[in-house]
């Protein structure tokens, strides 16, 4: 591959720098004001059958997520409490209340 002689001549000539330049920088930091909460559609829950995922809905990144052994222990306690509550007889009269 041959490079034309005129390209060599152009490369030897000094290039005049512009007085100002436009420069863009990308950083590893993010604009926290631009971050939004994810979309959560409206829903209705049956009072007798509450999904387990709604009991841990208050966990957020940095506040319970990613889950460590402490959060796993809390989730296990919630499961045991729910199983205990389901095992109780219904409170239909004063004696069972």
C-alpha positions as CSV (number, residue, x, y, z in Angstrom):
1,X,0.0,0.0,0.0
2,X,1.5,3.3,-1.1
3,X,0.8,6.6,0.6
4,X,0.6,9.5,-1.8
5,X,3.4,12.1,-1.5
6,X,0.9,14.9,-0.9
7,X,-0.2,13.2,2.3
8,X,3.4,13.4,3.6
9,X,3.6,17.1,2.7
10,X,0.3,17.8,4.5
11,X,1.5,16.0,7.6
12,X,4.7,18.1,7.7
13,X,2.7,21.4,7.7
14,X,1.9,22.7,11.2
15,X,-1.8,22.5,12.1
16,X,-3.3,25.6,13.6
17,X,-5.2,24.9,16.8
18,X,-8.6,26.5,17.2
19,X,-9.0,29.1,19.9
20,X,-11.6,27.1,21.7
21,X,-12.6,23.4,21.7
22,X,-15.7,21.5,22.7
23,X,-14.9,18.6,25.0
24,X,-17.2,16.0,26.5
25,X,-16.3,13.9,29.5
26,X,-18.0,10.7,30.7
27,X,-17.5,9.8,34.3
28,X,-18.2,6.7,36.4
29,X,-20.5,8.8,38.6
30,X,-24.2,9.0,38.0
31,X,-26.6,11.9,38.5
32,X,-28.6,10.7,41.5
33,X,-31.3,13.3,40.8
34,X,-32.1,11.5,37.5
35,X,-32.6,8.1,39.1
36,X,-36.3,7.2,39.6
37,X,-38.1,4.5,41.4
38,X,-39.2,1.6,39.2
39,X,-42.8,1.4,38.0
40,X,-45.2,-0.3,40.4
41,X,-48.6,-1.0,39.0
42,X,-51.7,-0.6,41.2
43,X,-52.9,-3.9,42.7
44,X,-55.4,-5.2,45.2
45,X,-54.6,-7.9,47.7
46,X,-57.0,-10.4,49.2
47,X,-56.8,-9.9,53.0
48,X,-56.7,-13.7,53.6
49,X,-53.9,-14.4,51.2
50,X,-51.1,-11.8,51.3
51,X,-48.2,-12.8,49.0
52,X,-44.9,-13.2,50.8
53,X,-43.1,-10.9,48.4
54,X,-45.2,-8.0,49.8
55,X,-43.9,-8.6,53.3
56,X,-40.4,-7.8,52.1
57,X,-41.4,-5.0,49.8
58,X,-39.8,-2.4,52.1
59,X,-36.3,-3.9,51.4
60,X,-34.3,-1.6,49.2
61,X,-30.8,-1.6,47.9
62,X,-28.6,-0.6,50.8
63,X,-31.5,-1.2,53.2
64,X,-31.9,-5.0,53.3
65,X,-30.8,-5.7,49.7
66,X,-28.7,-7.5,48.7
67,X,-29.9,-9.9,51.4
68,X,-27.3,-11.0,54.0
69,X,-27.7,-13.6,56.6
70,X,-29.5,-11.0,58.8
71,X,-32.2,-10.4,56.2
72,X,-32.5,-14.2,55.6
73,X,-33.1,-14.7,59.3
74,X,-35.8,-11.9,59.3
75,X,-37.5,-13.5,56.3
76,X,-37.4,-16.9,58.1
77,X,-39.0,-15.3,61.2
78,X,-41.7,-13.8,59.1
79,X,-42.5,-17.2,57.6
80,X,-42.6,-18.8,61.1
81,X,-44.9,-16.1,62.4
82,X,-47.3,-16.4,59.4
83,X,-47.4,-20.2,59.9
84,X,-48.2,-19.7,63.6
85,X,-50.9,-17.1,62.7
86,X,-52.5,-19.6,60.3
87,X,-52.4,-22.3,62.9
88,X,-54.5,-20.3,65.4
89,X,-58.2,-20.9,65.6
90,X,-60.4,-18.2,64.1
91,X,-61.5,-15.5,66.5
92,X,-65.2,-15.9,66.0
93,X,-66.3,-15.6,69.7
94,X,-65.1,-14.0,72.9
95,X,-63.6,-17.3,74.3
96,X,-61.4,-17.8,71.2
97,X,-60.5,-14.1,71.1
